């Protein structure tokens, strides 16, 4: 890759779920002070940037994704001065900073929504949101049949009779992106943070924002096995074409600032073709590759996703990105440690089936890491992924905090299992997450097995997940073949993925049931596990020089 290419085309970005990364003040909740204390660790890991989940002022109905003020840091996490110091310190370590931005909705405590409540039906203040009269006798039924992503109807009725839209929790009213105030406000927010040195933004629910003006009922759910319709039927509130006008304007704002400022979209789209619309030259820079994340541990499916991603995104000049886990999905060692009977479907939570074979899941996760980091483009590492953390599946009901738990009537346990505070050191909780003498318990309880997964326990152990990630990330930085560029598949039997990248690099991943003879090479650069007699075992991966 050319050294003059923008950094984001090949970056490895580490996701910091701020509540669970590191607690600097001892209250049991991660914060900016905690992140600052761990910058040397992040530098030593070999990542290029950090994406920080929302740190703005918030009532925390959805752990920060209900923003009350985008220009203030929530006191639970620190101060604006601390945020600015973090940005400066990270830059000194060679680490870029990408905060989250949440444009689909705000908190019900946001000054705009409070003004809308006070102003009443028909007021200009309500036009910034989606207020409608109800249906049926006395307007007692919601305006349409849309459902909240957290369970239940996507509408809440006020005492004055009007309903307001919230595609997530009732505490997260959706904004009306047809209103000029909304568009101007978010462009100003972008400039506010760009001027303070952030290097880009991760856009939450980037495929949302725009709704069909008539708010029609949802179309009938199609049979996933039925042939695709000749023409795509636009969804009334997801991935509508009109959203791209917004992102063209955002791109112009980013281009006002030096230093290759960039956006990454959390966009759930129907395949790479729709995803490519978000990353055309005049729009956003990159987008998460959820097709890759949702694919089963199956060689044919993985190859199809890799090919379609590279081809489609490359056709619009955008790099691919690769991701295995994040704060919204089951950690991948626990996904890979089970028999998956069908491919995960977008906008449906992953449902693990059967008992967990964690040894199997870990072995596959090690191989998946080498696959991901060898592919052309950029990659994302979710905090604790480099420690091989499993999903915490036995959290007591009484500690669950995800809105999904209550909104689903206690049928969906939500996302807390992948958000448990990560372990740094020691033999018992809080495992170095909080400082010695801390008075607050971690906001979610940590399992006893965390002691074997801590940074301290794994550092220096050549067989550990942490050292595998460290070696892979440092090799990735040093090898001219890796990062952005091309790849060429090698002939291989079913169940084996093998490809070359020039100059002189080969990656092989064996998902078949039989050991696979390594192709011609001069040396083994890195392997996910022992390779003996030139045979790559099942569920292993290797990087070769040739």
C-alpha positions in Angstrom: 0.0 0.0 0.0 1.2 3.5 -0.8 2.5 5.4 2.3 0.5 8.4 1.1 -2.8 6.6 1.2 -5.3 7.8 3.9 -4.7 6.0 7.2 -8.3 4.8 7.4 -8.0 2.6 4.3 -6.0 -0.1 6.2 -6.4 0.9 9.9 -6.9 -1.6 12.7 -9.3 0.2 15.0 -9.8 -0.9 18.6 -13.3 -0.5 20.0 -13.4 0.9 23.6 -16.8 0.3 25.2 -16.0 3.0 27.8 -18.1 1.6 30.7 -16.2 -1.6 30.6 -12.7 -0.8 29.5 -10.9 0.7 32.6 -12.2 2.5 35.7 -10.0 5.3 36.7 -11.9 6.8 39.7 -13.0 3.6 41.4 -16.7 3.9 41.1 -17.1 0.6 39.1 -17.7 2.3 35.8 -15.1 2.8 33.1 -14.2 6.4 32.3 -11.8 8.7 30.3 -9.2 8.5 33.1 -9.2 4.7 32.7 -8.7 5.0 28.9 -5.8 7.4 29.4 -4.1 5.1 31.9 -4.2 2.3 29.3 -2.9 4.2 26.3 0.5 2.5 26.6 -1.1 -0.9 26.5 -3.0 0.1 23.3 0.1 1.4 21.7 2.0 -1.9 22.6 -0.9 -3.9 21.1 -0.2 -2.3 17.7 -3.6 -0.7 16.8 -4.0 2.5 14.8 -7.0 4.1 16.4 -9.6 3.8 19.1 -13.4 4.0 18.6 -15.0 5.2 21.8 -18.7 4.4 22.5 -20.8 7.4 23.5 -19.2 9.5 26.2 -21.7 12.4 26.0 -24.1 13.7 28.7 -26.8 11.1 29.1 -29.4 9.7 31.5 -28.0 6.3 30.5 -31.3 4.6 29.6 -29.3 2.9 26.9 -25.8 3.3 28.4 -25.1 6.5 26.5 -26.9 6.0 23.2 -29.6 8.3 24.6 -27.7 11.6 24.3 -28.9 14.7 26.2 -26.1 16.9 25.0 -23.5 16.1 22.3 -21.2 19.0 23.4 -20.8 17.8 27.0 -19.1 14.8 28.5 -21.2 12.8 31.0 -19.8 13.3 34.5 -19.8 9.5 35.0 -17.0 9.4 32.4 -15.2 12.6 33.1 -15.0 16.2 31.8 -14.5 18.0 28.5 -11.0 18.9 29.7 -10.2 15.2 30.2 -11.6 14.3 26.8 -9.4 16.9 25.1 -6.4 15.7 27.1 -7.1 12.1 26.0 -7.2 13.1 22.3 -3.9 14.9 22.7 -2.3 12.0 24.6 -3.5 9.4 22.2 -2.1 11.4 19.3 1.3 11.5 21.0 1.1 7.7 21.2 0.3 7.6 17.5 -3.3 6.5 18.1 -6.2 8.3 16.4 -9.5 8.9 18.2 -13.0 8.2 16.8 -16.0 8.9 19.0 -19.5 7.6 18.4 -22.2 9.9 17.1 -25.9 9.0 17.4 -27.9 10.9 14.8 -31.1 8.8 14.7 -32.4 9.8 18.1 -31.7 11.7 21.2 -32.5 11.3 24.9 -36.0 12.3 26.1 -34.1 14.6 28.4 -32.6 16.5 25.5 -33.6 20.2 25.5 -35.3 19.9 22.2 -37.6 17.0 23.3 -38.3 18.7 26.6 -39.3 21.8 24.6 -41.5 19.7 22.3 -43.3 18.2 25.3 -44.0 21.6 26.8 -45.1 23.2 23.5 -47.8 20.7 22.7 -49.4 19.3 19.6 -48.9 21.3 16.3 -46.0 23.3 17.7 -42.8 24.0 15.7 -40.9 22.3 18.5 -42.6 19.0 17.8 -41.7 19.2 14.1 -38.1 18.2 15.0 -39.4 14.8 16.0 -41.9 12.3 14.7 -45.2 13.1 16.4 -48.5 11.7 15.0 -52.1 11.2 16.1 -53.1 7.6 16.8 -55.4 5.3 14.9 -58.7 3.8 15.9 -61.3 5.1 18.3 -60.0 8.2 20.1 -56.5 7.7 18.5 -55.8 4.9 21.1 -53.8 2.8 18.7 -50.3 3.5 17.5 -50.0 5.4 14.2 -48.6 2.3 12.5 -47.3 -1.2 13.2 -43.6 -0.4 13.5 -41.8 -2.2 16.3 -39.0 -1.1 18.6 -35.6 -2.8 18.1 -35.7 -3.3 21.9 -39.2 -5.0 21.8 -42.7 -3.7 21.9 -44.3 -0.9 19.8 -42.1 1.9 18.4 -44.6 4.4 19.6 -45.4 6.0 23.0 -48.5 8.0 23.7 -48.4 11.2 25.7 -51.1 12.5 27.9 -52.1 15.1 25.3 -53.0 12.2 23.0 -50.2 12.4 20.5 -47.7 9.5 19.9 -44.0 9.9 19.2 -41.7 7.5 17.4 -38.8 5.7 19.0 -37.3 2.8 17.0 -35.3 2.0 20.2 -36.3 2.7 23.8 -39.1 5.2 24.7 -36.3 7.3 26.2 -34.8 7.7 22.7 -37.2 9.7 20.5 -36.4 9.6 16.8 -35.4 12.9 15.2 -37.1 14.2 12.0 -34.3 14.4 9.5 -36.5 16.3 7.1 -36.3 19.3 9.4 -33.5 21.8 8.6 -32.7 22.4 12.3 -31.8 18.8 12.7 -29.4 18.8 9.7 -27.8 22.0 10.8 -27.4 20.9 14.4 -25.5 17.8 13.5 -23.2 19.5 11.1 -22.4 21.9 13.9 -21.7 19.0 16.3 -19.3 17.4 13.8 -17.4 20.7 13.5 -17.4 21.1 17.3 -15.5 17.8 17.7 -13.4 18.0 14.6 -12.1 21.3 15.9 -11.1 19.5 19.1 -8.9 17.1 17.3 -11.0 13.9 16.8 -10.1 12.0 13.7 -13.5 10.8 12.7 -16.8 9.4 13.9 -18.5 6.0 14.0 -22.1 6.7 13.0 -24.7 4.7 15.0 -27.7 3.4 13.1 -26.4 5.0 9.9 -29.0 3.2 7.9 -31.8 4.8 9.9 -32.5 8.6 10.1 -34.9 8.9 7.1 -38.4 7.6 7.3 -41.1 7.2 4.6 -43.1 10.5 4.8 -46.4 8.6 5.0 -45.2 6.2 7.7 -46.8 3.2 6.2 -47.2 -0.2 8.0 -44.3 -2.6 7.6 -44.4 -4.8 4.5 -45.3 -8.5 5.0 -42.3 -10.5 6.1 -40.8 -12.4 3.2 -39.9 -16.1 3.3 -36.0 -16.2 3.5 -36.0 -19.1 1.2 -38.2 -17.5 -1.5 -36.7 -16.0 -4.6 -35.7 -12.4 -4.3 -38.2 -9.9 -5.9 -37.3 -8.4 -9.3 -37.0 -5.0 -7.7 -36.1 -4.0 -4.2 -39.0 -2.8 -2.1 -37.7 0.1 0.1 -38.2 -0.4 3.8 -40.2 2.4 5.4 -37.5 3.3 7.9 -34.3 1.4 7.2 -31.7 2.0 4.5 -33.7 4.5 2.5 -31.9 6.1 -0.5 -32.7 9.6 0.9 -30.2 9.1 3.7 -27.3 9.6 1.4 -28.0 13.3 0.9 -27.3 13.7 4.6 -24.0 11.9 4.3 -22.9 13.9 1.3 -23.3 17.0 3.5 -21.3 15.3 6.3 -18.5 14.4 3.9 -18.2 18.1 3.0 -17.9 19.0 6.7 -15.2 16.4 7.2 -13.3 17.7 4.1 -13.1 21.1 5.7 -10.6 19.8 8.2 -7.0 18.6 7.6 -5.7 15.1 8.4 -7.9 12.7 6.6 -10.9 12.9 9.0 -13.1 9.9 8.3 -16.5 8.3 9.1 -17.4 4.7 9.6 -21.0 3.7 9.2 -22.9 1.2 11.3 -25.2 0.4 8.4 -27.2 -2.8 8.2 -27.9 -3.1 4.5 -29.2 -5.9 2.3 -25.8 -7.1 1.0 -22.6 -5.5 -0.2 -24.4 -3.7 -3.1 -26.6 -1.6 -0.7 -23.7 -1.2 1.7 -21.6 0.3 -1.2 -24.0 3.2 -1.5 -22.8 4.5 1.9 -19.1 4.6 0.9 -19.1 6.1 -2.6 -16.5 8.8 -3.2 -18.8 11.7 -2.1 -20.2 10.0 1.0 -18.8 8.2 4.0 -15.3 6.6 4.0 -15.9 3.1 5.4 -18.6 0.9 6.8 -18.7 -2.1 9.1 -18.9 -5.4 7.2 -21.7 -7.1 9.0 -22.0 -9.8 6.4 -18.6 -11.1 7.4 -19.5 -10.9 11.1 -22.7 -12.8 10.6 -21.2 -15.6 8.6 -20.9 -19.1 10.1 -17.6 -20.9 10.5 -17.9 -22.3 7.0 -15.3 -22.0 4.3 -17.6 -21.6 1.3 -19.8 -18.9 3.1 -16.7 -17.0 4.2 -15.2 -17.0 0.7 -18.4 -15.8 -0.8 -18.6 -12.9 1.6 -15.0 -12.0 1.2 -15.3 -12.0 -2.6 -18.6 -10.1 -2.7 -17.3 -7.5 -0.2 -14.0 -6.8 -2.0 -15.7 -6.7 -5.4 -18.6 -4.5 -4.5 -16.8 -2.1 -2.2 -13.9 -2.0 -4.6 -16.2 -1.0 -7.4 -16.9 2.3 -5.7 -13.3 2.9 -4.6 -13.9 2.0 -0.9 -11.8 -0.4 1.2 -13.4 -3.4 2.9 -13.5 -3.6 6.7 -13.6 -6.8 8.7 -15.1 -7.3 12.2 -15.7 -10.4 14.4 -17.3 -8.9 17.5 -18.7 -5.7 19.0 -20.7 -4.4 21.9 -24.0 -5.5 20.3 -23.3 -9.2 19.5 -22.3 -12.4 21.2 -18.5 -12.6 21.5 -17.2 -14.8 18.7 -15.4 -17.5 20.7 -18.9 -18.4 22.1 -20.5 -18.2 18.6 -17.8 -20.3 17.0 -17.9 -22.8 19.9 -21.3 -24.1 18.9 -22.9 -25.8 16.0 -24.5 -23.0 14.0 -27.4 -24.5 12.0 -28.1 -21.4 9.9 -26.5 -18.2 8.9 -27.2 -15.3 11.2 -29.8 -13.0 9.7 -29.4 -9.2 9.8 -31.4 -7.3 12.4 -32.1 -10.5 14.3 -30.1 -11.3 17.5 -27.8 -14.3 17.3 -29.3 -17.3 19.1 -26.7 -19.7 20.3 -27.9 -23.3 20.0 -26.6 -26.2 22.0 -23.8 -26.5 24.6 -20.7 -24.4 24.3 -17.4 -26.0 23.5 -15.1 -23.2 24.5 -11.9 -24.9 23.6 -13.3 -25.3 20.0 -14.5 -21.7 20.0 -11.1 -20.4 21.1 -9.3 -22.5 18.5 -11.6 -21.1 15.8 -11.3 -17.6 17.1 -7.5 -17.7 16.9 -7.8 -18.8 13.3 -10.4 -16.2 12.5 -8.2 -13.4 13.9 -5.4 -14.4 11.4 -7.9 -14.6 8.6 -9.4 -11.2 9.4 -6.0 -9.4 9.8 -4.7 -10.9 6.5 -7.6 -9.7 4.4 -7.3 -6.5 2.3 -8.6 -3.3 4.0 -9.1 -2.4 7.6 -10.2 -4.3 10.7 -11.9 -3.7 14.0 -11.0 -5.4 17.3 -13.5 -5.2 20.1 -12.0 -4.8 23.6 -11.3 -8.1 25.2 -11.3 -9.9 21.9 -7.5 -9.9 22.1 -7.9 -11.6 25.4 -10.1 -14.4 24.0 -13.0 -13.5 26.3 -16.1 -15.6 26.0 -19.6 -14.3 26.2 -20.7 -14.2 29.9 -23.9 -16.2 29.6 -24.8 -16.8 33.3 -25.3 -13.2 34.5 -28.0 -13.2 37.2 -31.3 -11.8 36.0 -31.2 -9.1 38.6 -28.1 -7.5 37.3 -29.2 -7.3 33.6 -29.3 -3.7 32.5 -29.8 -3.8 28.7 -33.2 -2.2 27.7 -33.9 -5.4 25.7 -34.4 -7.3 28.9 -37.3 -5.3 30.2 -38.8 -4.3 26.8 -39.0 -8.0 25.7 -40.8 -9.1 28.9 -37.7 -10.9 30.1 -37.5 -13.1 27.1 -34.4 -11.5 25.5 -31.4 -11.2 27.8 -29.9 -8.5 25.7 -26.3 -7.6 25.2 -24.8 -7.4 28.7 -23.0 -10.7 28.2 -20.5 -9.1 25.8 -20.2 -5.9 27.9 -18.8 -7.2 31.2 -15.8 -5.2 32.3 -12.5 -6.7 31.0 -9.8 -8.1 33.2 -6.3 -6.5 33.5 -4.6 -8.2 36.4 -5.0 -10.1 39.7 -6.8 -13.2 40.9 -10.2 -11.8 41.8 -12.6 -9.1 40.9 -12.3 -6.4 39.8 -9.2 -7.9 38.1 -7.5 -4.5 37.8 -10.5 -2.9 36.1 -10.8 -0.5 39.0 -7.8 0.8 41.0 -6.8 -0.7 44.3 -9.1 0.4 47.1 -12.0 1.1 44.8 -15.3 1.5 46.6 -17.5 0.7 43.7 -18.2 -2.8 42.4 -17.9 -3.3 38.6 -21.2 -2.3 37.0 -21.6 -5.9 35.8 -20.1 -8.8 37.7 -17.0 -10.4 36.3 -16.7 -14.2 36.3 -14.0 -16.0 38.3 -12.5 -17.3 35.0 -11.4 -13.8 34.1 -8.2 -14.4 36.2 -6.9 -16.7 33.5 -7.8 -14.2 30.7 -6.3 -11.0 32.1 -3.6 -9.0 30.4 -1.2 -9.8 33.2 -1.9 -13.5 33.0 -1.4 -13.6 29.2 1.5 -11.2 28.7 4.7 -13.1 27.9 2.8 -16.4 27.3 3.6 -17.2 23.7 0.6 -19.5 23.5 -1.9 -16.9 24.7 -4.5 -15.1 22.6 -3.0 -11.7 23.6 0.4 -12.6 22.3 -1.1 -14.0 19.1 -2.8 -10.6 18.5 0.3 -8.6 19.4 2.4 -10.6 17.0 -0.2 -10.5 14.2 -0.7 -6.7 14.6 3.0 -5.9 14.6 3.6 -8.2 11.6 0.7 -6.5 9.8 2.3 -3.2 10.3 5.7 -4.4 9.1 4.7 -6.5 6.1 4.2 -4.5 2.9 1.7 -7.2 1.6 -0.8 -6.5 4.4 -3.3 -3.7 4.8 -5.0 -2.4 1.7 -4.3 -4.1 -1.6 -5.2 -7.1 -3.6 -5.4 -10.9 -2.9 -5.4 -14.0 -5.1 -7.1 -17.3 -4.1 -5.0 -20.4 -4.3 -6.4 -23.7 -5.4 -7.4 -25.6 -2.3 -9.9 -28.4 -1.5 -13.3 -27.7 0.0 -13.1 -26.4 3.5 -9.7 -24.7 3.0 -9.2 -21.0 2.4 -5.8 -20.1 0.9 -4.7 -16.9 -0.7 -1.6 -14.9 -1.6 -0.9 -11.2 -1.1 2.1 -9.6 -2.8 4.9 -9.4 -2.1 5.4 -12.9 -0.9 2.7 -13.5 1.7 0.3 -16.5 2.0 -2.6 -17.1 4.4 -4.1 -20.5 4.9 -7.1 -21.4 7.1 -8.2 -25.0 7.4 -11.9 -25.3 8.2 -12.0 -28.9 6.9 -12.0 -32.1 8.9 -8.5 -33.2 7.7 -5.0 -31.8 8.2 -4.0 -29.7 5.1 -0.4 -29.8 3.7 1.0 -26.3 3.7 1.7 -24.8 0.2 5.3 -24.0 -0.8 6.9 -21.4 1.5 10.2 -20.2 2.8 9.1 -19.7 6.4 6.2 -19.7 8.8 5.5 -16.1 10.0 2.8 -16.9 12.5 0.4 -19.7 13.2 -2.8 -19.8 15.3 -1.6 -23.1 16.9 1.0 -25.9 16.5 1.8 -26.9 13.0 3.7 -30.2 12.8 5.1 -32.1 9.8 4.0 -29.4 7.4 0.3 -30.1 8.1 -2.2 -27.5 9.2 -4.7 -29.0 11.6 -8.4 -28.5 11.5 -9.6 -25.0 12.7 -6.1 -23.5 12.4 -4.6 -20.7 10.4 -1.1 -19.8 9.3 0.8 -16.9 7.7 3.6 -17.9 5.4 6.4 -16.2 3.6 7.4 -17.4 0.2 
